[in-house]
Amino acid sequence: MSSKSSRRPPQPHGPSPSHRQCLKFVATSMMSGFGKFVAIISAFLLSRILHHFLKPFSQPQITSDFLIGMVLATIPVVHETFGDISVMNLDNIVDFGMILYTFVLGLEMDPYVIFKAPSRPAIVAYAGMLSTCILTCLITPWLHYGTKDTNMITLTISLSITLSGSGSHVLTRLITNLKIGKSDIGKLAVVAGVHSDMITMFFYSMLFVFLPLEKITKGEIKHVAKMILGILIQSIVAAKVSPFFFNWINNENPEGKALKGSHLVLSMAFMAVICSCATWFGYNPFFSAFLAGLFLPTEGRISKWAISKINYLLSLLFYPLLFFWVGLKIDFSEFQGGQIGTWGRFFVLIFIVVVGKVFGTICGGVLLGFRWPELAAIGMLLTAKGHFHVYLAVHAFRKERIEMPTCISIVIVIFLSIVHTPFIVKHIIRRARALVPVHRMNLQCLDPKTELKILLCVHGSHNLPSAINLLAISRGRPNPGLNVYVTDMVELSDKLASTLEKEEGTNNMVLTDKSVIEMREQITQAFQAYVDEDGTGITLGRSHALATFNGMSRELIVLAEDLMVSLILLPFHKRLNPDGTHDSGSPGFRYVNRKLLRHAPCSIGILVERGSGFADGISKSSECKVAIIFIGGKDDREALSYAGRVAWHPGVKLTVIRFLVDKNSENAPRRVSNRASTAEEEEEMKLDDESFADFYEKYVAGGKVAYMEKHLANSSETYTNLKSLKGQYTLIIVGRGGRVNTILTLGLNDWQQCPELGSVGDVLSGSGFECESSVLIIQQHRLKGQLDGLNDDFSIM
């Protein structure tokens, strides 16, 4: 009996059915998990590969992230791999990533600009937002974008805020990558985009607070009061308490040393607590993070560290995952493309985004004095949306605020608002390049058979004697002659603006101020009298630049472009006193001169009057001694070309003084700097030699021009030789700069009074310099920069 009881039934071979089911479930889960892993990794890799192929079209990274995420997630095999639990996990990951996004977005912004007088970019941004909001509120309520249970007022306000916003992250990165961030239009677009993004995010934050008041009950009012209290506590702590903590962290971790790990952990924990303060009172975590970042200190090492690390994490991992998640949430089969109403709502969204932004931007910008073509381009740039707008569209669908066709329409409109921005930037660059002459507008490149065109500017009648003499020596040969446009630079003050009247039969405004009219008549009569008496080969024209000092340089640039002049001659901003000294000068005219030196479409000359008698009349019988100092460089070559015209005046005795480097001198430095390569120096010296040899053959060899040569070792000897010119010449012509080899001018600008005159020009015209010769400083027309002959800091506004 005991033996029977000890027997056990035979064990079946292989696993039991329950074991097989368990193994099958594990294998299926592993395959499913591996499939999800492959799908997500594929989204990361394919996004980078597609971005590489889209680089010729200058598309931002968000374009490739969007395309790959949407296409990959909608593939049936991939879509079926992600069940409800997986999608729920992705929901949590995306929500957390968006909290990080809104936090760093707020951390990069300055909320206190709202309390200051609105800047010009802010006005442009607000105008575009306002017009878009008005257009949305007028149109969308009639087209039923929401579900039946959605409150129409709440949906309309939410949609108007979404459509009026801008993706500042996307816009800033795009403008920077396409190298127009330093230009005036690029700066305006970036700042306007940041303002638009900040204000819309702030409105979102406030909207969520009052959203529960759709149904006014005692409980909802209490809930709203709790959220407002939480926001106030969080904002006060972030704005007033956190600076003490951040300053302590920054002082403990100075620049140049590694950040302490304990301080990093403490800082991240502090930021997390601040971000979650308002959520304890029932507030939305996204907008709580945004408001926390908005009021936390932006400056300091720890804030910059957080911004850089979070942005890197978002761009590397989160953005591709975000659009993959969007692709899982969207079902294009539910778009209802066969219905006219679906397409109508889709195209109305595009109409609102484009027309609202462009119209508002143009209206706001025109009032500030900007031109409408550039404003239209800025408006198109500001239509660009960002990652948060895509998330909001899907989030609204998750909360059953909108239906699937509306969600798909909003997402596609956001995608289209991003895709077109590189083409707008390229249009801006083409337009800016069109404003720059195709060929160099300078004297050196001027065809000898072509008439020289000059814009001769005057501040008033006190400039008449020197301006007329400048005109006289600029004439050159009677054939082909000189076409000079005498231009009055008149500041448009409030007093003068009140005297403007509309000309009868036209839209032109006419200045009726008697003092200005008399001044202009006096200038006209003086120049006309000279031309009538001794103006062979001179064609006289008259114009004026009536504008504020901020806009006067632009007026002169447009005038120079329209007249296609090769040289603009400007008076110095300081007026000559009877005792030979200068007054304190006009800061406004100095600003205009400096702006023209940077952006003029041709060569520039600035005449500094001294007590040398240059203002006295130059006649054929009298002798006016003029010197041209040639050290080398493009500006000196331009000055030499101008001196070639001066040499033809019978009343001028011209001397060209060439400063050469004495390499055998004991005082000669071995090398100044490594800024210019040896090849570049040799090329410049070759151009200098060719230009000077041509001048020597034309003028010096025939005895028309005297020639002196000075071998100098350093800038100290240059200064001594400049000082020795005292009393010898009535006018000295120099180049402003543009020299590759600076051995002879190194250190001359250490005590510059007027850097816009260049190192040599500033020395000769300085108040402490004993030489009393008037000085004409010439700068050759410049075409430089990274955009094929266009300055990267170009100005077209």
Stockholm file with secondary structure:
# STOCKHOLM 1.0

chainA/1-797         MSSKSSRRPPQPHGPSPSHRQCLKFVATSMMSGFGKFVAIISAFLLSRILHHFLKPFSQPQITSDFLIGMVLATIPVVHETFGDISVMNLDNIVDFGMILYTFVLGLEMDPYVIFKAPSRPAIVAYAGMLSTCILTCLITPWLHYGTKDTNMITLTISLSITLSGSGSHVLTRLITNLKIGKSDIGKLAVVAGVHSDMITMFFYSMLFVFLPLEKITKGEIKHVAKMILGILIQSIVAAKVSPFFFNWINNENPEGKALKGSHLVLSMAFMAVICSCATWFGYNPFFSAFLAGLFLPTEGRISKWAISKINYLLSLLFYPLLFFWVGLKIDFSEFQGGQIGTWGRFFVLIFIVVVGKVFGTICGGVLLGFRWPELAAIGMLLTAKGHFHVYLAVHAFRKERIEMPTCISIVIVIFLSIVHTPFIVKHIIRRARALVPVHRMNLQCLDPKTELKILLCVHGSHNLPSAINLLAISRGRPNPGLNVYVTDMVELSDKLASTLEKEEGTNNMVLTDKSVIEMREQITQAFQAYVDEDGTGITLGRSHALATFNGMSRELIVLAEDLMVSLILLPFHKRLNPDGTHDSGSPGFRYVNRKLLRHAPCSIGILVERGSGFADGISKSSECKVAIIFIGGKDDREALSYAGRVAWHPGVKLTVIRFLVDKNSENAPRRVSNRASTAEEEEEMKLDDESFADFYEKYVAGGKVAYMEKHLANSSETYTNLKSLKGQYTLIIVGRGGRVNTILTLGLNDWQQCPELGSVGDVLSGSGFECESSVLIIQQHRLKGQLDGLNDDFSIM
#=GR chainA/1-797 SS CHHHHHCCCCCCSSCCHHHHHHHHHHHHHHHHHHHHHHHHHHHHHHHHHHHHHHGGGTCCHHHHHHHHHHHHHTSHHHHHHSCHHHHHHHHHHHHHHHHHHHHHHHHTSCGGGGGSCCCHHHHHHHHHHHHHHHHHHHHGGGTCCBCTTSCHHHHHHHHHHHHHCCCHHHHHHHHHHTTCTTSHHHHHHHHHHHHHHHHHHHHHHHHHHHGGGGSCCHHHHHHHHHHHHHHHHHHHIIIIIHHHHHHHHHHHSCTTSCCCHHHHHHHHHHHHHHHHTGGGGTCCHHHHHHHHHHHSCCSSHHHHHHHHHHHHHIIIIIHHHHHHHHHHHCCGGGSCTTCHHHHHHHHHHHHHHHHHHHHHHHHHHHHTTCCHHHHHHHHHHHTCCCHHHHHHHHHHHHTTSBCHHHHHHHHHHHHHHHHTHHHHHHHHHHHHHHHSCSSCCSSTTSCTTSCEEEEEEESSGGGHHHHHHHHHHTCCCTTTCEEEEEEEEEECCHHHHTTEEECTTSSCEEECCHHHHHHHHHHHHHHHHHHHHHCTTEEEEEEEEEECHHHHHHHHHHHHHHHTCSEEEEECSSCBCTTSCBCSCCHHHHHHHHHHHHHCSSEEEEEECCTTSTTSCCCSSSCEEEEEEECSSHHHHHHHHHHHHHTTCTTEEEEEEEEEECTTSTTCCSCSCSSSCHHHHHHHHHHHHHHHHHHIIIIITTTSSEEEEEEESSHHHHHHHHHTTTTTCSEEEEECCCCSCCTTTTTTTTTCSCGGGHHHHHHHHCTTCCCCCEEEEEECCCCCSSSSSSCTTCCCC
#=GC SS_cons         CHHHHHCCCCCCSSCCHHHHHHHHHHHHHHHHHHHHHHHHHHHHHHHHHHHHHHGGGTCCHHHHHHHHHHHHHTSHHHHHHSCHHHHHHHHHHHHHHHHHHHHHHHHTSCGGGGGSCCCHHHHHHHHHHHHHHHHHHHHGGGTCCBCTTSCHHHHHHHHHHHHHCCCHHHHHHHHHHTTCTTSHHHHHHHHHHHHHHHHHHHHHHHHHHHGGGGSCCHHHHHHHHHHHHHHHHHHHIIIIIHHHHHHHHHHHSCTTSCCCHHHHHHHHHHHHHHHHTGGGGTCCHHHHHHHHHHHSCCSSHHHHHHHHHHHHHIIIIIHHHHHHHHHHHCCGGGSCTTCHHHHHHHHHHHHHHHHHHHHHHHHHHHHTTCCHHHHHHHHHHHTCCCHHHHHHHHHHHHTTSBCHHHHHHHHHHHHHHHHTHHHHHHHHHHHHHHHSCSSCCSSTTSCTTSCEEEEEEESSGGGHHHHHHHHHHTCCCTTTCEEEEEEEEEECCHHHHTTEEECTTSSCEEECCHHHHHHHHHHHHHHHHHHHHHCTTEEEEEEEEEECHHHHHHHHHHHHHHHTCSEEEEECSSCBCTTSCBCSCCHHHHHHHHHHHHHCSSEEEEEECCTTSTTSCCCSSSCEEEEEEECSSHHHHHHHHHHHHHTTCTTEEEEEEEEEECTTSTTCCSCSCSSSCHHHHHHHHHHHHHHHHHHIIIIITTTSSEEEEEEESSHHHHHHHHHTTTTTCSEEEEECCCCSCCTTTTTTTTTCSCGGGHHHHHHHHCTTCCCCCEEEEEECCCCCSSSSSSCTTCCCC
//
